[in-house]
Amino acid sequence: MSMIKYIFQRILLMLFVFAVIMVLCFLLIKALPIPIEATGTAAETIRQRYEALGYYKPVWEQLGILIKNIFTKWNWGVSTRVDQWAPVTDVVADRITPTILINVYSLIISVPLGIIFGIFAALKKNKWQDHVISTGVMLFISVPSFVYAFLVQYILAFKLNWLPAICASLNDAGNSWFSWTMFKSLILPVLSLSFGTIAGLTRSTRAELTEALTSDYMLLARTKGLTRAQSIWRHALKNAMVPILPGIISSFVGILSGSFIIEAIFAVPGVGRLYITSITLRDFDLFIYVTAFYTFIGLAANIVIDLSYGFLDPRVRMGSKK
């Protein structure tokens, strides 16, 4: 019962934090001037459309209208600059596929490599292999992903001409995000996002496994007759994975946030690039909806991470005071 109560409390807290973030973002974006770049009759037409949308009403009244439309019609408004007068839900839906693809591809590469490098470094602790991996981890964690983006773009695309410098268009890829042409054009952004995640997983895996290898239960396992490989596989690795697996979920959120700039660099028509464009063009409703999209994913992922500890390790009891 305490677990159910804890989940219920966390969901309520998540909704409260979500509401606070969205209200603050709404007030901040509405503080910017309404963009009208046309002149003459065209400007007057645009102004009338903005007025029909309620953009000239007091900001708290605009907030009330938005909340009412969301709960009664699931209407988050329309895009006024990016995709003029189209519902923002449709605009985001059209661009969510490439964002999901580059994040999933990045995780498929990052998770196995990060865990393998971490295990290898722990088994070779204080040897030259461990020093090389640890130095590489420090380097790759310290440098932002967009720096790797420029490096791989310059070396692999411009100098060696192995891969496309930017994402292919759907027309060139036969209108499919899963074609070979499209996959090849996504390799560079995926690599750029993977370096930091691999380094982070390597560091956490090495730290957890190193601690497990020096624990008392490993000595007990060896005295019971298990070989070093058996004790590592049955005991050390199993216990080390408990804090690492929830970290994989947080890695997905980290990659998702890092894809903002990466999508802009490689011209990937995803949600991250759309987010930056909505801020630049002051597309108010689109900005609010994409902010809600990323905020909800981040908050929900935190709950999943907390709950996963209890499922992975029965000794962890979320919500219990004992």
C-alpha positions in Angstrom: 0.0 0.0 0.0 2.9 2.4 0.8 4.2 1.8 -2.7 0.9 2.8 -4.3 0.7 5.8 -2.0 4.2 6.8 -3.0 3.4 6.5 -6.7 0.3 8.6 -6.3 2.2 11.3 -4.4 4.9 11.4 -7.1 2.3 11.8 -9.8 0.6 14.6 -8.0 4.0 16.3 -7.4 4.9 15.8 -11.1 1.7 17.4 -12.2 2.3 20.4 -9.8 5.8 20.9 -11.1 4.6 20.5 -14.7 1.9 23.2 -14.1 4.4 25.6 -12.5 6.9 25.2 -15.4 4.2 25.6 -18.0 2.8 28.8 -16.4 6.3 30.3 -16.1 7.1 29.5 -19.7 3.8 30.9 -20.9 4.3 34.2 -19.0 7.9 34.5 -20.3 7.0 33.8 -24.0 4.0 36.1 -23.8 6.3 39.0 -22.6 7.8 39.1 -26.0 6.3 41.4 -28.7 3.9 39.8 -31.2 5.8 39.5 -34.5 4.2 41.2 -37.5 6.7 41.6 -40.3 4.2 42.4 -43.1 3.0 45.9 -44.1 -0.2 47.4 -45.4 -3.2 45.2 -45.9 -1.3 42.0 -45.1 -0.2 43.3 -41.7 -3.8 44.3 -40.9 -5.0 40.8 -41.9 -2.4 39.1 -39.6 -3.3 41.5 -36.8 -6.9 40.5 -37.1 -6.0 36.8 -36.9 -3.9 37.4 -33.8 -6.8 39.3 -32.3 -9.2 36.4 -33.1 -6.8 34.1 -31.3 -6.9 36.3 -28.3 -3.3 37.4 -28.4 -4.1 41.0 -27.5 -6.1 40.1 -24.4 -4.5 40.3 -20.9 -1.9 37.5 -20.3 -3.8 35.9 -17.5 -7.0 35.8 -19.6 -5.0 34.2 -22.5 -3.7 31.6 -20.0 -7.3 30.8 -18.9 -8.4 30.4 -22.5 -5.5 28.1 -23.3 -6.2 25.9 -20.2 -9.9 25.8 -21.1 -9.2 24.8 -24.7 -6.8 22.1 -23.6 -9.1 20.4 -21.1 -12.3 20.7 -23.2 -11.0 20.3 -26.8 -7.4 19.2 -26.5 -6.6 22.3 -28.5 -3.1 23.7 -27.9 -3.5 26.4 -30.4 -2.1 27.0 -33.9 1.3 27.6 -35.4 1.5 31.2 -36.6 5.0 31.3 -38.1 6.5 27.8 -38.7 3.5 26.2 -40.3 1.0 29.0 -40.6 -2.4 28.4 -38.9 -1.9 24.6 -38.7 -2.7 23.0 -35.3 0.5 22.7 -33.2 -0.3 19.1 -32.4 -0.1 18.2 -36.1 3.1 20.2 -36.6 4.8 18.3 -33.8 3.4 14.9 -35.0 4.9 15.5 -38.4 8.4 16.1 -36.9 8.5 13.6 -34.1 9.7 10.6 -36.1 13.3 11.8 -36.8 13.7 12.9 -33.2 12.7 9.5 -32.0 14.9 7.7 -34.6 18.2 9.5 -33.7 17.6 9.0 -30.0 16.8 5.3 -30.4 19.7 4.7 -32.7 22.0 6.6 -30.3 20.8 4.4 -27.3 21.3 1.2 -29.4 24.9 2.2 -29.9 25.6 3.9 -26.5 24.2 1.4 -24.0 26.1 -1.8 -25.1 29.4 0.0 -25.7 29.2 2.0 -22.5 28.5 -1.1 -20.4 31.2 -3.2 -22.2 33.9 -0.5 -21.8 32.9 0.0 -18.1 33.2 -3.8 -17.4 36.5 -4.0 -19.2 37.9 -1.0 -17.3 36.8 -2.4 -13.9 38.3 -5.8 -14.7 41.6 -4.1 -15.7 41.6 -1.6 -12.8 44.8 0.4 -12.4 46.3 -1.1 -15.6 47.1 0.7 -18.7 43.8 -0.3 -20.3 41.9 1.3 -17.4 43.9 4.5 -17.6 43.3 4.8 -21.4 39.5 4.3 -20.9 39.3 6.6 -17.9 41.2 9.4 -19.8 38.8 9.0 -22.8 35.8 9.1 -20.5 37.0 12.4 -18.9 37.6 13.8 -22.4 34.2 12.8 -23.9 32.2 13.8 -20.8 33.9 17.3 -20.6 33.2 18.2 -24.3 29.7 19.2 -25.3 28.0 17.1 -28.0 27.8 19.9 -30.5 31.6 20.0 -30.6 31.7 16.4 -31.7 29.0 17.3 -34.2 31.3 19.8 -35.9 34.3 17.5 -35.7 32.6 14.4 -37.2 30.9 16.6 -39.8 34.2 18.2 -40.8 36.3 14.9 -40.8 33.8 12.3 -42.0 31.7 14.5 -44.3 33.9 17.2 -45.7 37.4 15.8 -45.6 36.8 12.1 -46.2 33.4 12.4 -47.9 32.2 9.1 -46.3 28.8 10.3 -45.1 26.4 13.1 -45.9 27.0 16.4 -44.0 23.3 17.0 -43.3 20.1 14.9 -43.1 18.6 13.8 -46.3 15.2 15.0 -47.3 12.2 12.7 -47.5 12.0 13.2 -51.3 15.6 11.9 -51.7 14.9 9.0 -49.3 11.8 7.8 -51.2 9.5 9.4 -48.6 10.6 6.9 -45.9 12.5 7.6 -42.7 13.6 3.9 -42.7 15.4 3.8 -46.0 19.1 3.3 -46.4 19.6 6.8 -47.7 18.0 8.3 -44.7 19.8 6.0 -42.2 23.1 6.9 -43.7 22.4 10.6 -43.4 21.5 10.1 -39.7 24.8 8.4 -38.8 26.7 11.6 -38.0 24.0 13.1 -35.7 23.7 9.7 -34.0 27.5 9.5 -33.4 27.5 13.1 -32.1 24.9 12.2 -29.5 26.4 8.9 -28.6 29.9 9.9 -27.4 28.8 11.6 -24.2 26.3 8.8 -23.3 28.9 6.1 -23.9 31.4 7.9 -21.6 28.8 8.4 -18.9 27.7 4.8 -18.9 31.3 3.7 -18.9 32.1 5.7 -15.9 29.1 4.6 -13.9 29.6 0.9 -14.8 33.2 1.0 -13.9 32.5 2.6 -10.5 29.7 0.3 -9.6 31.5 -2.9 -10.7 34.8 -1.9 -9.0 32.9 -1.5 -5.8 31.1 -4.8 -6.2 34.4 -6.6 -7.0 35.9 -5.5 -3.6 32.8 -6.3 -1.5 32.6 -9.0 1.1 30.2 -11.2 -0.7 32.7 -11.6 -3.6 35.2 -13.0 -1.1 32.6 -15.3 0.2 31.7 -16.5 -3.3 35.4 -17.3 -4.0 35.7 -19.3 -0.7 32.7 -21.3 -1.6 34.5 -22.6 -4.7 33.3 -20.3 -7.5 35.8 -19.3 -10.1 36.6 -15.6 -10.6 34.5 -15.5 -13.8 31.5 -17.3 -12.1 31.6 -14.9 -9.1 31.8 -11.9 -11.3 28.9 -13.0 -13.5 26.6 -14.3 -10.8 27.2 -11.8 -8.1 29.3 -8.7 -8.9 27.8 -7.9 -12.3 24.2 -8.6 -11.2 24.5 -6.2 -8.2 26.4 -3.5 -10.2 23.6 -3.4 -12.8 21.0 -2.3 -10.2 22.0 1.4 -10.2 23.1 1.3 -13.8 19.9 0.2 -15.5 17.9 3.2 -14.2 20.7 5.4 -15.5 20.0 4.2 -19.0 16.5 5.8 -18.7 18.1 9.1 -17.7 20.5 8.8 -20.6 17.6 8.8 -22.9 16.3 12.1 -21.4 19.9 13.5 -21.7 20.1 12.5 -25.3 16.7 14.0 -26.0 17.7 17.4 -24.6 21.1 17.3 -26.4 19.4 16.7 -29.7 18.2 20.4 -29.8 21.5 21.7 -31.2 22.4 18.5 -33.0 19.3 18.6 -35.1 20.0 22.2 -36.0 23.6 21.4 -37.0 22.7 18.5 -39.2 19.4 20.0 -40.5 17.3 17.1 -39.0 13.6 18.2 -39.2 12.8 17.0 -35.7 11.2 18.4 -32.6 14.4 19.7 -31.2 15.1 21.9 -34.2 11.4 22.9 -34.2 11.8 24.0 -30.6 14.6 26.4 -31.4 12.7 27.7 -34.4 9.6 28.4 -32.4 11.6 30.5 -30.0 13.4 32.4 -32.8 10.3 33.1 -34.7 8.2 33.7 -31.5 5.6 31.1 -32.5 3.9 31.2 -29.1 1.5 28.3 -29.2 4.1 26.0 -30.8 6.7 26.9 -28.2 4.2 26.1 -25.4 3.3 22.7 -26.8 6.9 21.6 -27.4 7.8 22.8 -24.0 5.0 20.7 -22.5 6.2 17.7 -24.6 9.8 17.8 -23.3 8.8 18.8 -19.7 6.4 15.9 -19.4 9.0 13.4 -20.8 11.6 14.6 -18.3 9.3 14.5 -15.3 7.8 11.1 -16.2 11.3 9.7 -16.7 12.3 10.7 -13.2 9.3 8.8 -11.8 10.2 5.7 -13.8 13.8 5.9 -12.7 12.8 6.1 -9.0 10.3 3.2 -9.3 12.8 1.0 -11.3 15.1 0.8 -8.2 12.3 -1.0 -6.3 11.6 -3.4 -9.1 15.3 -4.2 -9.8 16.3 -4.5 -6.1 13.7 -6.0 -3.7 15.6 -4.4 -0.8 14.5 -0.9 -2.0 11.1 0.0 -0.7 9.9 3.3 -2.1 7.6 5.2 0.2 8.4 3.2 3.2 9.6 4.9 6.4 11.3 1.8 7.8 
